[in-house]
Amino acid sequence: MTMKTINIYLITLLFGLMCLQGCGEDDLDLKPISAIGDNAFYSNTDEVEGGVLAIYDGLQEVPLREFALTEMRSDNTRTKSREGDWAQFESLNVQPTNNVVGDYWAANYNVIFRANTVLRHLDAVDNDALRDQFEGEAKFTRALANFNLVRAYGDVPLVDKVIKPEDESYFDRDAAADVLAFIANDLEDAVSMLPSRGAVDEGRATNGAARALLAKVHLTLNNYAAAETRLAELIADGSYALQDEYHDVFYNERNTEIIFAIQYMDDDTQESQDFSFEMTNNGTVSGLNYITDEFAAFVDVNDTERAAVFFSPDNTDEVGKFLTESTDIRLCGNDWIVLRLADVFLMHAEAIMAGNASTQDLDALASYNAIRERVGLSTLPLDGSATLTKQMLLDERRAELAFENHRLYDLIRFGEAENVMRDFAGANGFAFSATDLLLPIPQTEINVSNGLLKQNRGYN
């Protein structure tokens, strides 16, 4: 997205979101806006599009510390400091008062609020095609935020409209199954409403992004046939193609492999991020997301092309996927990749495997091979003699998608999280319980709800 700065002040939101300020960039010539109330603002197409851009601005907050909730709660990464809130993640001793847990909750409900605000004002859009696009964008981003929440916390409040503090019926938790069904419905709508890649600015949601996320939701629900259909469509879609070089996936941004990414800009106080700094701090005092010895030992000695990206050339304890080119190392412009075609290929094999221990299906093997061929690793023969196992597929996902916040949820979806994390915890001297696979509900949110929100099992 190319953007001119806009500032949109929105109404009070549940869970402590007292004021929202949206910044975004787009080709539209939007006038700067300040101190605009919700009811006075969304009166025409341009203003509603300003609300859509504010959703993407809200999304920029989501990945900033997501690695702590995902990679650091798996066997992939650890902290550098082993202190404070950060130490709680790698030792699987996360407390309800952990600030990062609360910030992640708030960031995702911020996105949901902004999406619901756009959906509330669609009647102000006088162009049917744009109206559909805006609705699709709002439903895609709302689905993404809800998917983040339900995977992290389990049962969560399902907020399907703009609410007020007195709307207490929205304060308690809805069953995860109901939230996932709602997400799937949002994404089905988004698939039918969103344009294809190339018909909208890079960085905005597309039909392909909605199909990819919907497929992942179907896999989470064990709806394998539905997932396979969507994934096969994406593999056949000429809009997407694997990059020839693994390195280019991350350093040739907005490339053909990217299905959806959250975009940032170098050296911009409004549009930059600092997760790159925390993973690749180049010797400075911070740096929170470091590679475990277990991951380093896991990497195949023949996997040299990916290893050159996994590990920073300055310090092999540091992640190398997000090295910054910014002048200010805390104002980084590396995009955060949410969905890419390599993930789609591996999900395609997973969908065909359909929860079984192995498969000899040639389409599944071909999808698995596509990822290994790219980096020069051995592949499975397609003559009917080879078998792809669940462990092989899980290992390939760990390698291909390392440090992209997939590992913990992959382990859960494959039914291996308790075994892997129990062994990892034992080897590193801390305890593990199955209840650790969900985060605690933030204590601040329980307090705001006057006790209507109940805590997850295993937490005080």
Secondary structure, 3 states (H helix, E strand, C coil): CCCCCCCCECCCECCCECCCECCCCCCCCCCCCCCCCHHHHCCCHHHHHHHHHHHHHHHCCHHHHHHHHCHHHCCCEECCCCCHHHHHHHCCCCCCCCHHHHHHHHHHHHHHHHHHHHHHCHHHCCCHHHHHHHHHHHHHHHHHHHHHHHHHHCCECCCCCCCCCCCHHHCCCECHHHHHHHHHHHHHHHHHHCCCCCCCCCCCCCHHHHHHHHHHHHHHCCCHHHHHHHHHHHHHCCCCCCCCCHHHHHHCCCCCCEEEEECCCCCCCCCCECHHHHHCCCCCCCCCCEECHHHHHHCCCCCHHHHHHHECCCCCCEECCCCCCCCCCCCECCCEEEEEHHHHHHHHHHHHHCCCCEECCHHHHHHHHHHHHHCCCCCCCCCCCCCEEHHHHHHHHHHHCCCCCCHHHHHHHCCCHHHHHHHHHHHCCCCCCHHHHCCCCCHHHHHHCCCCCCCCCCCC
